[in-house]
Amino acid sequence: MFTVKKTLVSGAKIPKGHLTVWLAANADGSQKLPPLVVGKSQNPRCLKHVKHLPVKYVNNRNSWMTGEI
């Protein structure tokens, strides 16, 4: 069941957003890798007008970290 403006609507799925964020550093923090974000969309709408992103973004159908990534 899905609620729109306090009205129940049946037959619609609730959207589920998935995102994986990978942060890596050594024990003392002297070496840090840039953050990696794995999302579903190749060109997400939320990043449409973003010119510089301080993280590396890659896409995967399930938003999972894989061996290739």
CHARMM internal coordinates of N, CA and C (Angstrom, degrees):
IC EDIT
DIST 1 N 1 CA 1.4606
DIST 1 CA 1 C 1.5248
ANGL 1 N 1 CA 1 C 109.12
DIST 1 C 2 N 1.2730
ANGL 1 CA 1 C 2 N 116.33
DIHE 1 N 1 CA 1 C 2 N 147.31
DIST 2 N 2 CA 1.4417
ANGL 1 C 2 N 2 CA 123.91
DIHE 1 CA 1 C 2 N 2 CA -173.52
DIST 2 CA 2 C 1.5318
ANGL 2 N 2 CA 2 C 107.39
DIHE 1 C 2 N 2 CA 2 C -132.82
DIST 2 C 3 N 1.3084
ANGL 2 CA 2 C 3 N 118.02
DIHE 2 N 2 CA 2 C 3 N 135.73
DIST 3 N 3 CA 1.4583
ANGL 2 C 3 N 3 CA 121.06
DIHE 2 CA 2 C 3 N 3 CA -178.40
DIST 3 CA 3 C 1.5197
ANGL 3 N 3 CA 3 C 110.19
DIHE 2 C 3 N 3 CA 3 C -110.41
DIST 3 C 4 N 1.3260
ANGL 3 CA 3 C 4 N 116.21
DIHE 3 N 3 CA 3 C 4 N 125.99
DIST 4 N 4 CA 1.4553
ANGL 3 C 4 N 4 CA 122.18
DIHE 3 CA 3 C 4 N 4 CA 176.22
DIST 4 CA 4 C 1.5238
ANGL 4 N 4 CA 4 C 107.21
DIHE 3 C 4 N 4 CA 4 C -126.27
DIST 4 C 5 N 1.3220
ANGL 4 CA 4 C 5 N 116.67
DIHE 4 N 4 CA 4 C 5 N 116.91
DIST 5 N 5 CA 1.4611
ANGL 4 C 5 N 5 CA 122.15
DIHE 4 CA 4 C 5 N 5 CA -179.08
DIST 5 CA 5 C 1.5226
ANGL 5 N 5 CA 5 C 111.67
DIHE 4 C 5 N 5 CA 5 C 49.24
DIST 5 C 6 N 1.3146
ANGL 5 CA 5 C 6 N 115.71
DIHE 5 N 5 CA 5 C 6 N 49.94
DIST 6 N 6 CA 1.4640
ANGL 5 C 6 N 6 CA 123.82
DIHE 5 CA 5 C 6 N 6 CA 176.45
DIST 6 CA 6 C 1.5192
ANGL 6 N 6 CA 6 C 113.59
DIHE 5 C 6 N 6 CA 6 C 63.89
DIST 6 C 7 N 1.3391
ANGL 6 CA 6 C 7 N 118.13
DIHE 6 N 6 CA 6 C 7 N 20.79
DIST 7 N 7 CA 1.4532
ANGL 6 C 7 N 7 CA 122.75
DIHE 6 CA 6 C 7 N 7 CA 176.42
DIST 7 CA 7 C 1.5168
ANGL 7 N 7 CA 7 C 108.09
DIHE 6 C 7 N 7 CA 7 C -118.19
DIST 7 C 8 N 1.3287
ANGL 7 CA 7 C 8 N 117.63
DIHE 7 N 7 CA 7 C 8 N 129.44
DIST 8 N 8 CA 1.4559
ANGL 7 C 8 N 8 CA 121.15
DIHE 7 CA 7 C 8 N 8 CA 179.04
DIST 8 CA 8 C 1.5207
ANGL 8 N 8 CA 8 C 110.26
DIHE 7 C 8 N 8 CA 8 C -76.64
DIST 8 C 9 N 1.3127
ANGL 8 CA 8 C 9 N 115.80
DIHE 8 N 8 CA 8 C 9 N 134.47
DIST 9 N 9 CA 1.4509
ANGL 8 C 9 N 9 CA 122.29
DIHE 8 CA 8 C 9 N 9 CA 178.44
DIST 9 CA 9 C 1.5230
ANGL 9 N 9 CA 9 C 106.60
DIHE 8 C 9 N 9 CA 9 C -126.04
DIST 9 C 10 N 1.3068
ANGL 9 CA 9 C 10 N 118.57
DIHE 9 N 9 CA 9 C 10 N 124.78
DIST 10 N 10 CA 1.4525
ANGL 9 C 10 N 10 CA 120.02
DIHE 9 CA 9 C 10 N 10 CA 179.14
DIST 10 CA 10 C 1.5241
ANGL 10 N 10 CA 10 C 110.07
DIHE 9 C 10 N 10 CA 10 C -98.26
DIST 10 C 11 N 1.3085
ANGL 10 CA 10 C 11 N 115.78
DIHE 10 N 10 CA 10 C 11 N 157.65
DIST 11 N 11 CA 1.4616
ANGL 10 C 11 N 11 CA 120.50
DIHE 10 CA 10 C 11 N 11 CA 177.13
DIST 11 CA 11 C 1.5122
ANGL 11 N 11 CA 11 C 114.34
DIHE 10 C 11 N 11 CA 11 C 88.69
DIST 11 C 12 N 1.3097
ANGL 11 CA 11 C 12 N 118.42
DIHE 11 N 11 CA 11 C 12 N 3.02
DIST 12 N 12 CA 1.4561
ANGL 11 C 12 N 12 CA 120.78
DIHE 11 CA 11 C 12 N 12 CA 179.43
DIST 12 CA 12 C 1.5267
ANGL 12 N 12 CA 12 C 108.88
DIHE 11 C 12 N 12 CA 12 C -112.05
DIST 12 C 13 N 1.3149
ANGL 12 CA 12 C 13 N 116.12
DIHE 12 N 12 CA 12 C 13 N 143.17
DIST 13 N 13 CA 1.4557
ANGL 12 C 13 N 13 CA 120.59
DIHE 12 CA 12 C 13 N 13 CA 178.44
DIST 13 CA 13 C 1.5228
ANGL 13 N 13 CA 13 C 109.48
DIHE 12 C 13 N 13 CA 13 C -92.49
DIST 13 C 14 N 1.3048
ANGL 13 CA 13 C 14 N 115.30
DIHE 13 N 13 CA 13 C 14 N 145.46
DIST 14 N 14 CA 1.4443
ANGL 13 C 14 N 14 CA 120.52
DIHE 13 CA 13 C 14 N 14 CA 175.49
DIST 14 CA 14 C 1.5295
ANGL 14 N 14 CA 14 C 107.25
DIHE 13 C 14 N 14 CA 14 C -80.26
DIST 14 C 15 N 1.3334
ANGL 14 CA 14 C 15 N 118.16
DIHE 14 N 14 CA 14 C 15 N 126.29
DIST 15 N 15 CA 1.4587
ANGL 14 C 15 N 15 CA 119.76
DIHE 14 CA 14 C 15 N 15 CA -178.20
DIST 15 CA 15 C 1.5299
ANGL 15 N 15 CA 15 C 111.16
DIHE 14 C 15 N 15 CA 15 C -66.38
DIST 15 C 16 N 1.3210
ANGL 15 CA 15 C 16 N 115.60
DIHE 15 N 15 CA 15 C 16 N 138.81
DIST 16 N 16 CA 1.4576
ANGL 15 C 16 N 16 CA 121.52
DIHE 15 CA 15 C 16 N 16 CA 178.68
DIST 16 CA 16 C 1.5162
ANGL 16 N 16 CA 16 C 108.72
DIHE 15 C 16 N 16 CA 16 C -118.60
DIST 16 C 17 N 1.2861
ANGL 16 CA 16 C 17 N 115.89
DIHE 16 N 16 CA 16 C 17 N 119.42
DIST 17 N 17 CA 1.4529
ANGL 16 C 17 N 17 CA 119.87
DIHE 16 CA 16 C 17 N 17 CA 178.13
DIST 17 CA 17 C 1.5181
ANGL 17 N 17 CA 17 C 110.14
DIHE 16 C 17 N 17 CA 17 C -92.21
DIST 17 C 18 N 1.3057
ANGL 17 CA 17 C 18 N 117.24
DIHE 17 N 17 CA 17 C 18 N 133.09
DIST 18 N 18 CA 1.4573
ANGL 17 C 18 N 18 CA 122.14
DIHE 17 CA 17 C 18 N 18 CA 178.67
DIST 18 CA 18 C 1.5194
ANGL 18 N 18 CA 18 C 108.27
DIHE 17 C 18 N 18 CA 18 C -122.25
DIST 18 C 19 N 1.3187
ANGL 18 CA 18 C 19 N 114.31
DIHE 18 N 18 CA 18 C 19 N 141.71
DIST 19 N 19 CA 1.4473
ANGL 18 C 19 N 19 CA 120.49
DIHE 18 CA 18 C 19 N 19 CA -178.96
DIST 19 CA 19 C 1.5234
ANGL 19 N 19 CA 19 C 107.53
DIHE 18 C 19 N 19 CA 19 C -155.78
DIST 19 C 20 N 1.3251
ANGL 19 CA 19 C 20 N 117.34
DIHE 19 N 19 CA 19 C 20 N 136.64
DIST 20 N 20 CA 1.4551
ANGL 19 C 20 N 20 CA 121.90
DIHE 19 CA 19 C 20 N 20 CA 175.65
DIST 20 CA 20 C 1.5158
ANGL 20 N 20 CA 20 C 108.06
DIHE 19 C 20 N 20 CA 20 C -117.16
DIST 20 C 21 N 1.3175
ANGL 20 CA 20 C 21 N 116.75
DIHE 20 N 20 CA 20 C 21 N 130.61
DIST 21 N 21 CA 1.4641
ANGL 20 C 21 N 21 CA 121.75
DIHE 20 CA 20 C 21 N 21 CA 178.79
DIST 21 CA 21 C 1.5249
ANGL 21 N 21 CA 21 C 107.64
DIHE 20 C 21 N 21 CA 21 C -119.56
DIST 21 C 22 N 1.3196
ANGL 21 CA 21 C 22 N 116.12
DIHE 21 N 21 CA 21 C 22 N 130.46
DIST 22 N 22 CA 1.4608
ANGL 21 C 22 N 22 CA 122.28
DIHE 21 CA 21 C 22 N 22 CA -178.49
DIST 22 CA 22 C 1.5174
ANGL 22 N 22 CA 22 C 108.81
DIHE 21 C 22 N 22 CA 22 C -116.28
DIST 22 C 23 N 1.3230
ANGL 22 CA 22 C 23 N 116.38
DIHE 22 N 22 CA 22 C 23 N 121.02
DIST 23 N 23 CA 1.4594
ANGL 22 C 23 N 23 CA 122.81
DIHE 22 CA 22 C 23 N 23 CA 177.37
DIST 23 CA 23 C 1.5202
ANGL 23 N 23 CA 23 C 107.43
DIHE 22 C 23 N 23 CA 23 C -121.07
DIST 23 C 24 N 1.3237
ANGL 23 CA 23 C 24 N 117.61
DIHE 23 N 23 CA 23 C 24 N 132.49
DIST 24 N 24 CA 1.4610
ANGL 23 C 24 N 24 CA 120.08
DIHE 23 CA 23 C 24 N 24 CA -176.80
DIST 24 CA 24 C 1.5314
ANGL 24 N 24 CA 24 C 110.73
DIHE 23 C 24 N 24 CA 24 C -140.53
DIST 24 C 25 N 1.3250
ANGL 24 CA 24 C 25 N 113.89
DIHE 24 N 24 CA 24 C 25 N 137.19
DIST 25 N 25 CA 1.4638
ANGL 24 C 25 N 25 CA 121.31
DIHE 24 CA 24 C 25 N 25 CA 176.13
DIST 25 CA 25 C 1.5246
ANGL 25 N 25 CA 25 C 107.92
DIHE 24 C 25 N 25 CA 25 C -156.56
DIST 25 C 26 N 1.3408
ANGL 25 CA 25 C 26 N 116.13
DIHE 25 N 25 CA 25 C 26 N 161.71
DIST 26 N 26 CA 1.4616
ANGL 25 C 26 N 26 CA 118.10
DIHE 25 CA 25 C 26 N 26 CA 175.81
DIST 26 CA 26 C 1.5333
ANGL 26 N 26 CA 26 C 108.84
DIHE 25 C 26 N 26 CA 26 C -81.47
DIST 26 C 27 N 1.3160
ANGL 26 CA 26 C 27 N 117.24
DIHE 26 N 26 CA 26 C 27 N 177.16
DIST 27 N 27 CA 1.4655
ANGL 26 C 27 N 27 CA 122.26
DIHE 26 CA 26 C 27 N 27 CA -171.54
DIST 27 CA 27 C 1.5308
ANGL 27 N 27 CA 27 C 113.55
DIHE 26 C 27 N 27 CA 27 C -60.70
DIST 27 C 28 N 1.3356
ANGL 27 CA 27 C 28 N 117.43
DIHE 27 N 27 CA 27 C 28 N -38.94
DIST 28 N 28 CA 1.4616
ANGL 27 C 28 N 28 CA 117.92
DIHE 27 CA 27 C 28 N 28 CA -178.19
DIST 28 CA 28 C 1.5275
ANGL 28 N 28 CA 28 C 113.12
DIHE 27 C 28 N 28 CA 28 C -92.77
DIST 28 C 29 N 1.3283
ANGL 28 CA 28 C 29 N 117.84
DIHE 28 N 28 CA 28 C 29 N -2.88
DIST 29 N 29 CA 1.4636
ANGL 28 C 29 N 29 CA 121.71
DIHE 28 CA 28 C 29 N 29 CA 175.72
DIST 29 CA 29 C 1.5075
ANGL 29 N 29 CA 29 C 114.65
DIHE 28 C 29 N 29 CA 29 C 81.42
DIST 29 C 30 N 1.3264
ANGL 29 CA 29 C 30 N 118.17
DIHE 29 N 29 CA 29 C 30 N 10.17
DIST 30 N 30 CA 1.4640
ANGL 29 C 30 N 30 CA 119.93
DIHE 29 CA 29 C 30 N 30 CA -178.66
DIST 30 CA 30 C 1.5352
ANGL 30 N 30 CA 30 C 111.92
DIHE 29 C 30 N 30 CA 30 C -78.03
DIST 30 C 31 N 1.3231
ANGL 30 CA 30 C 31 N 117.46
DIHE 30 N 30 CA 30 C 31 N -24.14
DIST 31 N 31 CA 1.4635
ANGL 30 C 31 N 31 CA 121.24
DIHE 30 CA 30 C 31 N 31 CA 177.00
DIST 31 CA 31 C 1.5215
ANGL 31 N 31 CA 31 C 108.86
DIHE 30 C 31 N 31 CA 31 C -121.31
DIST 31 C 32 N 1.3208
ANGL 31 CA 31 C 32 N 115.67
DIHE 31 N 31 CA 31 C 32 N 120.37
DIST 32 N 32 CA 1.4627
ANGL 31 C 32 N 32 CA 120.33
DIHE 31 CA 31 C 32 N 32 CA -179.44
DIST 32 CA 32 C 1.5219
ANGL 32 N 32 CA 32 C 108.99
DIHE 31 C 32 N 32 CA 32 C -126.64
DIST 32 C 33 N 1.3135
ANGL 32 CA 32 C 33 N 116.32
DIHE 32 N 32 CA 32 C 33 N 138.12
DIST 33 N 33 CA 1.4557
ANGL 32 C 33 N 33 CA 121.09
DIHE 32 CA 32 C 33 N 33 CA 173.99
DIST 33 CA 33 C 1.5253
ANGL 33 N 33 CA 33 C 108.60
DIHE 32 C 33 N 33 CA 33 C -92.35
DIST 33 C 34 N 1.3288
ANGL 33 CA 33 C 34 N 117.49
DIHE 33 N 33 CA 33 C 34 N 149.29
DIST 34 N 34 CA 1.4670
ANGL 33 C 34 N 34 CA 118.52
DIHE 33 CA 33 C 34 N 34 CA 178.19
DIST 34 CA 34 C 1.5314
ANGL 34 N 34 CA 34 C 109.78
DIHE 33 C 34 N 34 CA 34 C -63.89
DIST 34 C 35 N 1.3314
ANGL 34 CA 34 C 35 N 117.94
DIHE 34 N 34 CA 34 C 35 N 143.94
DIST 35 N 35 CA 1.4634
ANGL 34 C 35 N 35 CA 120.96
DIHE 34 CA 34 C 35 N 35 CA -179.98
DIST 35 CA 35 C 1.5236
ANGL 35 N 35 CA 35 C 111.35
DIHE 34 C 35 N 35 CA 35 C -59.79
DIST 35 C 36 N 1.3363
ANGL 35 CA 35 C 36 N 115.69
DIHE 35 N 35 CA 35 C 36 N 145.83
DIST 36 N 36 CA 1.4581
ANGL 35 C 36 N 36 CA 122.26
DIHE 35 CA 35 C 36 N 36 CA 178.72
DIST 36 CA 36 C 1.5222
ANGL 36 N 36 CA 36 C 108.10
DIHE 35 C 36 N 36 CA 36 C -120.86
DIST 36 C 37 N 1.3229
ANGL 36 CA 36 C 37 N 116.61
DIHE 36 N 36 CA 36 C 37 N 129.67
DIST 37 N 37 CA 1.4583
ANGL 36 C 37 N 37 CA 122.07
DIHE 36 CA 36 C 37 N 37 CA 178.38
DIST 37 CA 37 C 1.5195
ANGL 37 N 37 CA 37 C 107.81
DIHE 36 C 37 N 37 CA 37 C -115.71
DIST 37 C 38 N 1.3435
ANGL 37 CA 37 C 38 N 116.51
DIHE 37 N 37 CA 37 C 38 N 128.22
DIST 38 N 38 CA 1.4612
ANGL 37 C 38 N 38 CA 122.11
DIHE 37 CA 37 C 38 N 38 CA 178.09
DIST 38 CA 38 C 1.5243
ANGL 38 N 38 CA 38 C 107.14
DIHE 37 C 38 N 38 CA 38 C -112.19
DIST 38 C 39 N 1.3268
ANGL 38 CA 38 C 39 N 116.41
DIHE 38 N 38 CA 38 C 39 N 118.66
DIST 39 N 39 CA 1.4598
ANGL 38 C 39 N 39 CA 121.75
DIHE 38 CA 38 C 39 N 39 CA 179.78
DIST 39 CA 39 C 1.5147
ANGL 39 N 39 CA 39 C 110.77
DIHE 38 C 39 N 39 CA 39 C -123.22
DIST 39 C 40 N 1.3323
ANGL 39 CA 39 C 40 N 116.36
DIHE 39 N 39 CA 39 C 40 N 176.02
DIST 40 N 40 CA 1.4572
ANGL 39 C 40 N 40 CA 121.09
DIHE 39 CA 39 C 40 N 40 CA -178.48
DIST 40 CA 40 C 1.5256
ANGL 40 N 40 CA 40 C 112.76
DIHE 39 C 40 N 40 CA 40 C -80.70
DIST 40 C 41 N 1.2916
ANGL 40 CA 40 C 41 N 117.28
DIHE 40 N 40 CA 40 C 41 N -42.43
DIST 41 N 41 CA 1.4589
ANGL 40 C 41 N 41 CA 121.93
DIHE 40 CA 40 C 41 N 41 CA -172.12
DIST 41 CA 41 C 1.5269
ANGL 41 N 41 CA 41 C 112.11
DIHE 40 C 41 N 41 CA 41 C -86.45
DIST 41 C 42 N 1.3281
ANGL 41 CA 41 C 42 N 116.03
DIHE 41 N 41 CA 41 C 42 N 142.38
DIST 42 N 42 CA 1.4614
ANGL 41 C 42 N 42 CA 119.80
DIHE 41 CA 41 C 42 N 42 CA 177.33
DIST 42 CA 42 C 1.5264
ANGL 42 N 42 CA 42 C 110.25
DIHE 41 C 42 N 42 CA 42 C -71.98
DIST 42 C 43 N 1.3155
ANGL 42 CA 42 C 43 N 117.50
DIHE 42 N 42 CA 42 C 43 N -38.68
DIST 43 N 43 CA 1.4588
ANGL 42 C 43 N 43 CA 123.23
DIHE 42 CA 42 C 43 N 43 CA 177.01
DIST 43 CA 43 C 1.5251
ANGL 43 N 43 CA 43 C 108.61
DIHE 42 C 43 N 43 CA 43 C -129.26
DIST 43 C 44 N 1.3417
ANGL 43 CA 43 C 44 N 118.45
DIHE 43 N 43 CA 43 C 44 N 83.74
DIST 44 N 44 CA 1.4586
ANGL 43 C 44 N 44 CA 120.16
DIHE 43 CA 43 C 44 N 44 CA -176.41
DIST 44 CA 44 C 1.5240
ANGL 44 N 44 CA 44 C 112.23
DIHE 43 C 44 N 44 CA 44 C -65.35
DIST 44 C 45 N 1.3188
ANGL 44 CA 44 C 45 N 115.32
DIHE 44 N 44 CA 44 C 45 N 143.06
DIST 45 N 45 CA 1.4682
ANGL 44 C 45 N 45 CA 120.53
DIHE 44 CA 44 C 45 N 45 CA -179.33
DIST 45 CA 45 C 1.5170
ANGL 45 N 45 CA 45 C 112.51
DIHE 44 C 45 N 45 CA 45 C -62.33
DIST 45 C 46 N 1.3341
ANGL 45 CA 45 C 46 N 116.16
DIHE 45 N 45 CA 45 C 46 N -34.29
DIST 46 N 46 CA 1.4637
ANGL 45 C 46 N 46 CA 119.10
DIHE 45 CA 45 C 46 N 46 CA -177.58
DIST 46 CA 46 C 1.5315
ANGL 46 N 46 CA 46 C 112.07
DIHE 45 C 46 N 46 CA 46 C -66.62
DIST 46 C 47 N 1.3304
ANGL 46 CA 46 C 47 N 117.51
DIHE 46 N 46 CA 46 C 47 N -19.14
DIST 47 N 47 CA 1.4665
ANGL 46 C 47 N 47 CA 121.36
DIHE 46 CA 46 C 47 N 47 CA 179.74
DIST 47 CA 47 C 1.5268
ANGL 47 N 47 CA 47 C 112.13
DIHE 46 C 47 N 47 CA 47 C -105.24
DIST 47 C 48 N 1.3131
ANGL 47 CA 47 C 48 N 116.90
DIHE 47 N 47 CA 47 C 48 N 16.39
DIST 48 N 48 CA 1.4578
ANGL 47 C 48 N 48 CA 121.63
DIHE 47 CA 47 C 48 N 48 CA -173.30
DIST 48 CA 48 C 1.5303
ANGL 48 N 48 CA 48 C 113.39
DIHE 47 C 48 N 48 CA 48 C -57.32
DIST 48 C 49 N 1.3089
ANGL 48 CA 48 C 49 N 117.98
DIHE 48 N 48 CA 48 C 49 N -45.34
DIST 49 N 49 CA 1.4644
ANGL 48 C 49 N 49 CA 120.83
DIHE 48 CA 48 C 49 N 49 CA -176.15
DIST 49 CA 49 C 1.5248
ANGL 49 N 49 CA 49 C 112.77
DIHE 48 C 49 N 49 CA 49 C -105.63
DIST 49 C 50 N 1.3180
ANGL 49 CA 49 C 50 N 117.45
DIHE 49 N 49 CA 49 C 50 N 15.28
DIST 50 N 50 CA 1.4648
ANGL 49 C 50 N 50 CA 121.52
DIHE 49 CA 49 C 50 N 50 CA 179.27
DIST 50 CA 50 C 1.5237
ANGL 50 N 50 CA 50 C 108.59
DIHE 49 C 50 N 50 CA 50 C -83.07
DIST 50 C 51 N 1.3194
ANGL 50 CA 50 C 51 N 116.24
DIHE 50 N 50 CA 50 C 51 N 123.75
DIST 51 N 51 CA 1.4614
ANGL 50 C 51 N 51 CA 120.30
DIHE 50 CA 50 C 51 N 51 CA -178.57
DIST 51 CA 51 C 1.5198
ANGL 51 N 51 CA 51 C 111.88
DIHE 50 C 51 N 51 CA 51 C -91.49
DIST 51 C 52 N 1.3232
ANGL 51 CA 51 C 52 N 117.49
DIHE 51 N 51 CA 51 C 52 N -34.16
DIST 52 N 52 CA 1.4673
ANGL 51 C 52 N 52 CA 121.33
DIHE 51 CA 51 C 52 N 52 CA -179.53
DIST 52 CA 52 C 1.5188
ANGL 52 N 52 CA 52 C 108.38
DIHE 51 C 52 N 52 CA 52 C -134.94
DIST 52 C 53 N 1.3126
ANGL 52 CA 52 C 53 N 116.19
DIHE 52 N 52 CA 52 C 53 N 126.26
DIST 53 N 53 CA 1.4596
ANGL 52 C 53 N 53 CA 122.18
DIHE 52 CA 52 C 53 N 53 CA 179.05
DIST 53 CA 53 C 1.5243
ANGL 53 N 53 CA 53 C 107.27
DIHE 52 C 53 N 53 CA 53 C -115.42
DIST 53 C 54 N 1.3386
ANGL 53 CA 53 C 54 N 118.63
DIHE 53 N 53 CA 53 C 54 N 126.04
DIST 54 N 54 CA 1.4673
ANGL 53 C 54 N 54 CA 120.10
DIHE 53 CA 53 C 54 N 54 CA -176.27
DIST 54 CA 54 C 1.5320
ANGL 54 N 54 CA 54 C 114.11
DIHE 53 C 54 N 54 CA 54 C -76.71
DIST 54 C 55 N 1.3246
ANGL 54 CA 54 C 55 N 117.55
DIHE 54 N 54 CA 54 C 55 N 12.18
DIST 55 N 55 CA 1.4627
ANGL 54 C 55 N 55 CA 122.36
DIHE 54 CA 54 C 55 N 55 CA 177.05
DIST 55 CA 55 C 1.5216
ANGL 55 N 55 CA 55 C 108.41
DIHE 54 C 55 N 55 CA 55 C -130.89
DIST 55 C 56 N 1.3212
ANGL 55 CA 55 C 56 N 116.42
DIHE 55 N 55 CA 55 C 56 N 163.13
DIST 56 N 56 CA 1.4585
ANGL 55 C 56 N 56 CA 120.25
DIHE 55 CA 55 C 56 N 56 CA 173.98
DIST 56 CA 56 C 1.5245
ANGL 56 N 56 CA 56 C 107.21
DIHE 55 C 56 N 56 CA 56 C -90.67
DIST 56 C 57 N 1.3279
ANGL 56 CA 56 C 57 N 117.37
DIHE 56 N 56 CA 56 C 57 N 129.34
DIST 57 N 57 CA 1.4680
ANGL 56 C 57 N 57 CA 122.21
DIHE 56 CA 56 C 57 N 57 CA -178.81
DIST 57 CA 57 C 1.5260
ANGL 57 N 57 CA 57 C 109.50
DIHE 56 C 57 N 57 CA 57 C -113.11
DIST 57 C 58 N 1.3286
ANGL 57 CA 57 C 58 N 116.73
DIHE 57 N 57 CA 57 C 58 N 129.24
DIST 58 N 58 CA 1.4612
ANGL 57 C 58 N 58 CA 122.58
DIHE 57 CA 57 C 58 N 58 CA 173.96
DIST 58 CA 58 C 1.5264
ANGL 58 N 58 CA 58 C 107.97
DIHE 57 C 58 N 58 CA 58 C -130.47
DIST 58 C 59 N 1.3197
ANGL 58 CA 58 C 59 N 115.92
DIHE 58 N 58 CA 58 C 59 N 160.07
DIST 59 N 59 CA 1.4601
ANGL 58 C 59 N 59 CA 118.59
DIHE 58 CA 58 C 59 N 59 CA -179.94
DIST 59 CA 59 C 1.5247
ANGL 59 N 59 CA 59 C 110.72
DIHE 58 C 59 N 59 CA 59 C -117.46
DIST 59 C 60 N 1.3194
ANGL 59 CA 59 C 60 N 114.67
DIHE 59 N 59 CA 59 C 60 N 152.89
DIST 60 N 60 CA 1.4511
ANGL 59 C 60 N 60 CA 123.76
DIHE 59 CA 59 C 60 N 60 CA 177.79
DIST 60 CA 60 C 1.5193
ANGL 60 N 60 CA 60 C 105.79
DIHE 59 C 60 N 60 CA 60 C -151.78
DIST 60 C 61 N 1.3143
ANGL 60 CA 60 C 61 N 117.22
DIHE 60 N 60 CA 60 C 61 N 144.28
DIST 61 N 61 CA 1.4660
ANGL 60 C 61 N 61 CA 121.26
DIHE 60 CA 60 C 61 N 61 CA -176.12
DIST 61 CA 61 C 1.5330
ANGL 61 N 61 CA 61 C 112.52
DIHE 60 C 61 N 61 CA 61 C -55.24
DIST 61 C 62 N 1.3258
ANGL 61 CA 61 C 62 N 117.45
DIHE 61 N 61 CA 61 C 62 N -35.83
DIST 62 N 62 CA 1.4599
ANGL 61 C 62 N 62 CA 121.22
DIHE 61 CA 61 C 62 N 62 CA -177.38
DIST 62 CA 62 C 1.5229
ANGL 62 N 62 CA 62 C 113.36
DIHE 61 C 62 N 62 CA 62 C -105.41
DIST 62 C 63 N 1.3030
ANGL 62 CA 62 C 63 N 118.33
DIHE 62 N 62 CA 62 C 63 N 2.38
DIST 63 N 63 CA 1.4725
ANGL 62 C 63 N 63 CA 123.88
DIHE 62 CA 62 C 63 N 63 CA -175.56
DIST 63 CA 63 C 1.5241
ANGL 63 N 63 CA 63 C 111.15
DIHE 62 C 63 N 63 CA 63 C 61.24
DIST 63 C 64 N 1.3077
ANGL 63 CA 63 C 64 N 117.07
DIHE 63 N 63 CA 63 C 64 N 35.27
DIST 64 N 64 CA 1.4620
ANGL 63 C 64 N 64 CA 121.99
DIHE 63 CA 63 C 64 N 64 CA -178.99
DIST 64 CA 64 C 1.5172
ANGL 64 N 64 CA 64 C 110.23
DIHE 63 C 64 N 64 CA 64 C -106.88
DIST 64 C 65 N 1.3109
ANGL 64 CA 64 C 65 N 115.01
DIHE 64 N 64 CA 64 C 65 N 153.46
DIST 65 N 65 CA 1.4548
ANGL 64 C 65 N 65 CA 121.68
DIHE 64 CA 64 C 65 N 65 CA 171.92
DIST 65 CA 65 C 1.5185
ANGL 65 N 65 CA 65 C 107.71
DIHE 64 C 65 N 65 CA 65 C -78.03
DIST 65 C 66 N 1.3221
ANGL 65 CA 65 C 66 N 118.13
DIHE 65 N 65 CA 65 C 66 N 129.34
DIST 66 N 66 CA 1.4662
ANGL 65 C 66 N 66 CA 121.73
DIHE 65 CA 65 C 66 N 66 CA 179.62
DIST 66 CA 66 C 1.5215
ANGL 66 N 66 CA 66 C 109.20
DIHE 65 C 66 N 66 CA 66 C -120.57
DIST 66 C 67 N 1.3092
ANGL 66 CA 66 C 67 N 116.42
DIHE 66 N 66 CA 66 C 67 N 172.73
DIST 67 N 67 CA 1.4498
ANGL 66 C 67 N 67 CA 121.42
DIHE 66 CA 66 C 67 N 67 CA 178.72
DIST 67 CA 67 C 1.5122
ANGL 67 N 67 CA 67 C 112.51
DIHE 66 C 67 N 67 CA 67 C -63.03
DIST 67 C 68 N 1.3197
ANGL 67 CA 67 C 68 N 117.21
DIHE 67 N 67 CA 67 C 68 N -35.48
DIST 68 N 68 CA 1.4691
ANGL 67 C 68 N 68 CA 121.66
DIHE 67 CA 67 C 68 N 68 CA 178.29
DIST 68 CA 68 C 1.5279
ANGL 68 N 68 CA 68 C 111.64
DIHE 67 C 68 N 68 CA 68 C -64.43
DIST 68 C 69 N 1.2898
ANGL 68 CA 68 C 69 N 116.03
DIHE 68 N 68 CA 68 C 69 N -42.30
DIST 69 N 69 CA 1.4643
ANGL 68 C 69 N 69 CA 121.21
DIHE 68 CA 68 C 69 N 69 CA -177.01
DIST 69 CA 69 C 1.5180
ANGL 69 N 69 CA 69 C 108.65
DIHE 68 C 69 N 69 CA 69 C -70.33
END
COOR INIT
IC SEED 1 N 1 CA 1 C
IC BUILD
